[in-house]
């Protein structure tokens, strides 16, 4: 069995990501229900904007989970919370004001979960932090949604208590708060699509494995060497399978050196299996990984300097995004197969 870096910590982060995905599904269904129940056009418009964001954020969460490379299941307590909240949101026990209040609490929970994962990634390793980077977009948007929901709560609550509308200056204050968050976050919250293009995803993989190689080179501890190599093995294996299933067949008509990429990855797989059989205490172990790193970096440069240009020149933006989605699916499937083979 190939071990990975700090398995216990990585599994805990994987479970938290699974919690976030489960809650994200609940947020989407809540917003769909609230839109149907709400008769205020302006509030409905704001909820529709949140719903659009949350569909995009589901795509980002899927990307983060695949890039992270370790999968988990939601905690039992999270599943129970979701079931009970869904019943309340679909029932008639709560007023619209109370339902929006429950939704705002879920947004807060989702924001804190995302921030917690971000902080944990900084501790576990640079490669983990690189893999979950897109999560920052979700975190900032959830925080902005909280501010908008506070405005909705003020309006619904005032109506419920007095039968009259509050001062509509509420929306101006909400917009100021959202603008402040956007200013802090910068371009991280400016996003018009749910997924990156294929170059973005491949480059994320390249960055992550480069960080793993750097961390591998910085230690002499045999256990750490084995753990870092374990993650390199898993990441490179999943990456190469997805490229060979999705990317290389598509780009082959436009890039004459595609066969070289296939050949290099076949050789890389042989080297991975060879290193896997060497004891991390052996002097040869680190030398073999160093040679692997040189080969991988050459491969990376060829893809980023040459293949990427062929993709940009010959595929539309929509085709590049579709390729990214297919790449993610293929990679996820292989990750599941690899995990099952190690049980």
C-alpha positions in Angstrom: 0.0 0.0 0.0 1.3 3.5 -0.9 1.1 5.8 2.1 0.4 9.5 1.9 1.4 12.6 3.8 -0.1 12.7 7.3 -2.9 10.4 6.4 -5.0 11.2 9.5 -4.8 15.0 8.9 -5.5 14.6 5.2 -8.5 12.3 5.9 -9.9 14.8 8.4 -9.7 17.6 5.7 -11.3 15.3 3.2 -14.2 14.7 5.5 -14.7 18.4 6.1 -14.7 18.9 2.3 -17.4 16.2 2.0 -19.4 18.1 4.7 -19.1 21.3 2.7 -20.4 19.6 -0.5 -23.4 18.1 1.4 -24.3 21.4 2.9 -23.8 23.1 -0.5 -26.5 20.8 -1.9 -28.8 21.9 1.0 -28.1 25.6 0.3 -29.1 25.2 -3.3 -32.4 23.4 -2.4 -33.1 26.0 0.3 -32.8 28.8 -2.2 -35.0 27.2 -4.7 -37.7 26.7 -2.1 -37.3 30.2 -0.7 -37.7 31.8 -4.2 -41.0 29.9 -4.6 -42.3 31.0 -1.2 -41.2 34.6 -1.3 -43.5 37.2 -2.9 -41.1 40.1 -2.8 -39.5 40.7 -6.2 -36.3 42.3 -4.9 -35.7 39.7 -2.3 -36.4 37.0 -5.0 -33.9 38.6 -7.3 -31.2 38.5 -4.6 -32.0 34.9 -3.8 -31.8 34.0 -7.5 -28.3 35.6 -7.7 -27.2 33.6 -4.6 -28.6 30.4 -6.3 -26.6 31.1 -9.4 -23.5 31.7 -7.3 -24.1 28.5 -5.3 -24.4 26.4 -8.4 -21.0 27.8 -9.5 -19.6 27.1 -6.0 -20.7 23.5 -6.2 -18.5 23.2 -9.3 -15.6 24.8 -7.4 -16.1 22.4 -4.5 -16.0 19.5 -7.0 -12.7 20.8 -8.4 -11.2 21.3 -5.0 -12.1 17.7 -3.9 -10.6 16.2 -7.1 -7.4 18.4 -6.9 -7.0 17.5 -3.3 -6.9 13.8 -4.2 -8.3 12.4 -0.9 -12.0 11.7 -0.7 -14.1 11.4 2.4 -17.8 11.0 3.5 -19.8 13.6 5.4 -19.9 13.1 9.2 -23.0 11.4 10.5 -23.9 14.5 12.5 -23.7 16.6 9.4 -26.1 14.3 7.5 -28.5 14.4 10.4 -28.4 18.2 10.6 -29.1 18.4 6.8 -32.0 16.0 7.1 -33.6 17.9 9.9 -33.0 21.3 8.3 -34.4 20.1 5.0 -37.7 19.1 6.8 -38.0 22.4 8.5 -37.4 24.4 5.3 -39.9 22.3 3.4 -42.6 22.3 6.1 -45.0 25.0 7.4 -43.7 25.2 11.0 -41.4 28.1 10.3 -42.3 31.5 9.0 -40.4 32.9 5.9 -38.3 35.1 8.3 -37.4 32.0 10.3 -36.5 30.0 7.3 -34.2 32.7 6.0 -32.7 32.8 9.5 -31.9 29.1 9.3 -30.4 29.6 5.8 -28.1 32.5 7.1 -26.9 30.2 9.8 -26.0 27.5 7.2 -24.1 30.2 5.2 -22.2 31.0 8.3 -21.4 27.3 8.9 -20.2 26.9 5.3 -18.0 30.0 5.6 -16.4 28.8 8.8 -15.9 25.3 7.4 -14.1 26.8 4.3 -11.9 29.0 6.4 -11.0 26.1 8.7 -10.0 24.0 5.8 -7.8 26.8 4.5 -6.1 27.2 7.9 -5.6 23.4 8.2 -4.1 23.2 4.7 -1.5 25.8 5.7 -0.3 23.6 8.5 -0.5 20.2 6.7 1.6 21.2 3.7 2.2 23.6 0.8 0.9 21.0 -1.7 -2.4 20.8 0.2 -2.7 24.5 0.3 -2.2 24.7 -3.4 -4.9 22.1 -4.1 -7.6 23.9 -2.1 -6.8 27.4 -3.4 -10.1 27.7 -5.4 -12.0 27.3 -2.1 -11.1 30.9 -1.3 -13.7 32.0 -3.9 -16.4 30.0 -2.2 -15.4 31.3 1.3 -15.6 35.0 0.2 -18.9 34.6 -1.7 -20.5 32.8 1.2 -19.5 35.7 3.5 -20.9 38.2 1.1 -24.2 36.2 0.9 -24.4 36.4 4.7 -24.4 40.2 4.5 -27.2 40.1 1.9 -29.2 37.7 4.0 -29.0 40.0 7.0 -30.6 42.6 4.9 -33.4 40.2 3.9 -33.9 39.3 7.6 -34.3 42.9 8.6 -37.0 43.4 6.0 -38.9 40.2 6.7 -38.6 40.6 10.4 -39.9 44.1 10.4 -42.8 43.2 8.2 -43.6 40.2 10.5 -43.6 42.3 13.6 -45.2 45.5 12.4 -46.8 44.8 9.0 -44.8 47.6 7.5 -41.7 47.9 5.4 -38.5 49.1 7.1 -36.2 51.9 5.8 -35.0 50.7 2.4 -31.6 52.1 3.2 -30.9 48.6 4.3 -30.0 47.6 0.8 -27.5 50.4 0.4 -25.8 49.3 3.7 -25.8 45.7 2.5 -24.2 46.7 -0.8 -21.5 48.7 1.0 -20.7 45.7 3.1 -20.5 43.4 0.1 -18.3 45.9 -1.7 -16.0 46.0 1.3 -15.6 42.2 1.2 -15.0 42.3 -2.5 -12.3 44.9 -2.0 -10.5 42.8 0.6 -10.8 39.6 -1.5 -9.8 41.3 -4.8 -10.3 39.3 -7.9 -10.9 36.1 -6.0 -14.6 36.8 -5.9 -14.9 37.9 -9.5 -16.0 34.8 -11.4 -18.4 34.2 -14.1 -18.1 30.5 -14.6 -18.3 27.4 -12.4 -15.1 25.7 -13.6 -11.6 26.6 -14.8 -10.4 25.7 -18.2 -8.3 22.6 -18.9 -5.0 24.6 -18.8 -5.9 25.9 -15.3 -6.5 22.4 -14.0 -3.4 20.9 -15.5 -1.3 23.8 -14.2 -2.8 23.3 -10.7 -1.6 19.6 -10.8 1.8 20.7 -12.0 2.1 23.2 -9.1 1.1 20.7 -6.6 3.5 18.0 -7.7 6.3 20.5 -7.8 5.7 21.5 -4.2 5.6 17.8 -3.3 9.0 17.3 -4.9 10.4 20.3 -3.0 9.1 19.0 0.3 10.5 15.5 -0.5 14.0 17.0 -1.2 13.9 18.9 2.1 13.8 15.9 4.4 16.0 12.8 5.2 13.4 11.1 7.4 12.6 7.7 5.7 9.0 7.8 6.8 8.5 11.3 5.5 10.2 10.4 2.2 7.8 7.5 1.8 4.8 9.7 2.7 5.8 12.4 0.2 6.5 9.8 -2.5 3.2 8.2 -1.8 1.3 11.4 -2.6 3.5 12.0 -5.7 2.7 8.5 -6.8 -1.1 9.0 -6.4 -1.2 12.5 -7.9 1.0 11.7 -11.0 -0.9 8.4 -11.6 -4.3 10.1 -11.5 -3.1 13.1 -13.6 -1.6 11.0 -16.3 -4.6 8.7 -16.6 -6.9 11.7 -17.0 -4.7 13.4 -19.6 -4.4 10.2 -21.6 -8.2 9.7 -21.5 -9.3 13.2 -22.2 -6.6 15.7 -23.2 -4.1 13.9 -25.5 -6.7 12.4 -27.8 -8.3 15.8 -28.3 -5.1 17.7 -28.9 -3.4 15.1 -31.0 -4.7 16.4 -34.4 -3.2 19.8 -33.6 0.0 18.9 -31.8 2.6 16.8 -33.5 4.5 16.0 -30.3 1.5 14.3 -28.6 3.1 10.9 -29.1 6.1 12.1 -27.2 3.9 13.0 -24.2 2.3 9.5 -24.3 5.8 8.0 -24.3 7.1 10.2 -21.5 4.2 9.3 -19.3 4.5 5.6 -20.0 8.2 5.8 -18.9 7.1 7.8 -15.8 4.7 5.1 -14.8 7.4 2.5 -15.0 9.7 4.7 -12.8 6.9 5.2 -10.3 6.4 1.4 -10.0 10.2 0.9 -9.7 10.5 3.5 -6.9 7.5 2.0 -5.1 9.4 -1.2 -4.7 12.5 0.5 -3.2 12.9 0.9 0.6 12.9 4.6 1.6 15.9 3.9 3.8 17.9 2.9 0.7 20.3 5.6 -0.7 18.9 4.8 -4.1 15.4 5.9 -3.1 16.0 9.6 -3.0 18.3 9.5 -6.1 15.6 7.7 -8.1 12.9 10.3 -7.1 15.3 13.1 -8.0 15.6 11.6 -11.5 11.9 11.3 -11.7 11.5 14.9 -10.7 13.8 16.0 -13.6 11.8 14.0 -16.1 8.4 15.3 -14.8 9.6 18.9 -14.9 10.7 18.5 -18.6 7.3 17.0 -19.3 5.6 19.9 -17.5 7.5 22.5 -19.5 6.6 20.9 -22.8 2.9 20.9 -21.9 2.8 24.4 -20.6 5.0 26.0 -23.3 3.7 24.1 -26.3 0.6 22.0 -25.7 -1.3 24.8 -23.9 -0.8 27.1 -26.9 -2.3 24.4 -29.2 -5.3 24.2 -26.9 -5.8 27.9 -26.8 -5.5 28.2 -30.6 -7.8 25.3 -31.6 -10.5 25.0 -28.9 -13.2 27.5 -28.0 -13.5 28.7 -24.4 -16.5 26.4 -24.0 -14.6 23.4 -25.3 -11.7 24.2 -22.9 -14.1 24.3 -20.0 -15.8 21.0 -21.2 -12.4 19.4 -21.4 -11.7 20.5 -17.9 -15.0 18.9 -16.7 -14.2 15.7 -18.4 -10.6 15.7 -17.0 -12.0 16.2 -13.5 -14.4 13.3 -14.0 -11.7 10.9 -15.4 -9.3 11.9 -12.6 -12.0 11.3 -9.9 -12.8 7.9 -11.3 -9.2 6.8 -11.3 -8.8 8.1 -7.7 -11.7 6.0 -6.6 -10.2 2.9 -8.3 -6.8 3.5 -6.7 -8.3 4.0 -3.3 -10.4 0.8 -3.7 -7.3 -1.2 -4.8 -5.5 -0.2 -1.6 -8.2 -1.3 0.8 
